[in-house]
């Protein structure tokens, strides 16, 4: 019995990559953030720095040479979660694409994101942590973000708050228990009474007030690639342009990926590995001409 249990544990931990889930912690204003650390899940490496970003700790440190600093805000499309290795993320690919586009000054990218974050979560994050002396920001949204509002409900098994005792415990607690009958969840008690579009407008204003040139990149889903943009896209675009931000979409880059015989999606919404490359190219396109630059050796304002 002991040998069988050990064999199952080893099988779950190494070939399947269970036992080290990406952890979350509740937050009274942001709703929840990622717990800093390095995780290994499903064969993927996940890095979360001390500012709860899906980025290396080095992005928070001043550089001796000039660098263009970019803040990317988003949800699971940008974050990738445990399904995406750190090296395959669009934000990790951006510095190389930036140089390939002919820019002489290196690009430093801060990936501030978490699964299911909406404009209100992103706004609360920027209000708490600042813009990290980034001269530009790209907010990545999709059609679901028009309905997204924080509920501040207890975090469920999809957002574990502690490490499991072992890989078997991980399998049962974070996967098996999802399919068992449960009591109805408590009523939602959203602290934000504002419409999500208002949160987006306030987020743009907050970044602009900090001297950050802001763009919004609309990430299309599988159905939009086939049938055109949903109506929510037009509503979001009106908000973005009324607040003086630039509006872009991933449609061109995702379509080019599909035309090349690669699917840009791993499900209906989230980018695949080729989709992350397309997302990175779409961000470079959205940035356009270079904005400001962080002074050499400047400290990072959080």
Secondary structure, DSSP 4 states (H G I P E B T S, - for coil): -HHHHHHHHHIIIIIS--S-PPPEEEETTTEEEEPSEEEEETTEEEEE-TTS-SS-GGGGS--SS-BEEEEEEESHHHH-GGGS-GGGSHHHHHHHHHHHTT-SS-EEEEEEE-TT--HHHHHHHHHHH--TT-SEEEEEE-GGGGS-----PPP-GGG--S--SSHHHHHHHHTGGGGS--PPPPPP--S--S-HHHHHHHHHHHHHHTT-EEEEEE---HHHHHH---HHHHHHHHHHHHTT-EEEESHHHHHHHHHTT--SBSSSSSB-HHHHHHHHHHHHHHH-S----BPTTPPP--
